Amino acid sequence: MIRRRSTAPGELPKLPRSARISVLDLVRAGLTGVFGRPARAILSALGIAIGVAAMVSVLGISASSQAELQAKLAALGTNMLKVGAGQTMFGDAAKLPEDASAMVRNIRSVQQAASVAALKAKVLRSDKENPNNTGGLSVEAVEQNLLEPLGGKIKSGAWFNAATAKYPAVVLGSVAAQRLAVTQPGEQVFLGGKWFTVIGILEPMPLAEELDRSAMVSWQVAKEQLGFDGHPTTVYERSLESTVEQVRNVLAATVNPKNPDEVKVSRPSDALAAQIQAKATFTTLFLGLGAVALLVGGVGVANTMVISVLERRSEIGLRRSLGAGRGQVRAQFLTEAVLLSGLGGVFGVLLGLGVSIVYAMSNDWPVALPVEAIAGGVGASVLIGTLAGWFPAGRAAKLSPTVALAAA
């Protein structure tokens, strides 16, 4: 015999506990709510997708660009120093000694050193051109071993050798060849009022970009035919990686013992390192813009969920009357908001990765997929969805069954 607990006078009977709902059921109900109005869901998720795609693509492109610069820096090395002529105490242009590169090579840990001298001559495509139309190109006298410390490579033709260094031959930097419209060795250019034959074209040199815009002649020919006085303007040297700072400290005094203050010493690789830092700064700026877009997308999700609560009051009232608790209603609408935002985040991650991969491949950069950007994009979209759905879900949970059914 089943005994029923009698209710005391004035005591309200207890309602049965609402049945627990599993996570899988919540997801199913959430997906039904999301895809029940596909056009609205797509437009709402699109705002999240654009914000996430912007953030992921910016991080992906930045990572690929920095990987390219770091690979280039590792290949070129950070053990090259550049010695230049500064100014005298009276403000005049100083001169390096004629044997500057030889003096630098006397430093114990220095491996290679070569000199370059800027000449006053002009290089033109022909003798019919206006002498003032130099195209921003310069003429440099170079020592025969210059490519060793610079790590320079010949794109076509050849570098100076013992034979060609005696004749009016010229090697063009990559930019100089383009501006002079020289495509292959054997052509001639008008240099310093004389015809010179192009024997080689160089690949770009990131650590000595000034030489990319130069027409280079041998040290000997510059003295014999172009009035060169033998004083270099720049010396490039390579030393052991572990002794770069030690060499840097003694270079000025070694090159010009009497006036070391008239010598400037720099490390060209610092420019590439500065580019990496600059790109990181711009990345932070663009991330801020992506965060704004993500915030706007979150507002769109919140607006969609508020409208969804108003349109589905009858559903809410029916579920409450059938025993669904407030927590279940809140969980259902919160799950919808998270799924709506999360799906937009996943699409945004895929879109951002696609953009960054295509951009990196089009620039011949290594493809770098930032894991933190992928995880952060999905995580941010879920967080935005949670915050955007919290108020609408709470509003839905507070609706009483009678009021919801009556309003419907």
Secondary structure, DSSP 8 states (H G I E B T S, - for coil): --------TT------------HHHHHHHHHHHHHTSHHHHHHHHHHHHHHHHHHHHHHHHHHHHHHHHHHHHHHH-S-EEEEEE-B-TTS-B----TTHHHHHHTSTTEEEEEEEEEES--EESSTTS-TT--TT-EEEEE-TTTHHHHT--EEEE----TTGGGSSEEEE-HHHHHHTT--STT-EEEETTEEEEEEEEE---GGGGGGGGEEEEEHHHHHHHS---S--SEEEEEE-GGGHHHHHHHHHHHH-SS-GGGEEEE-THHHHHHHHHHHHHHHHHHHHHHHHHHHHHHHHHHHHHHHHHHHTHHHHHHHHHTT--HHHHHHHHHHHHHHHHHHHHHHHHHHHHHHHHHHHHHTT------HHHHHHHHHHHHHHHHHHHHHHHHHHHH--HHHHHHH-
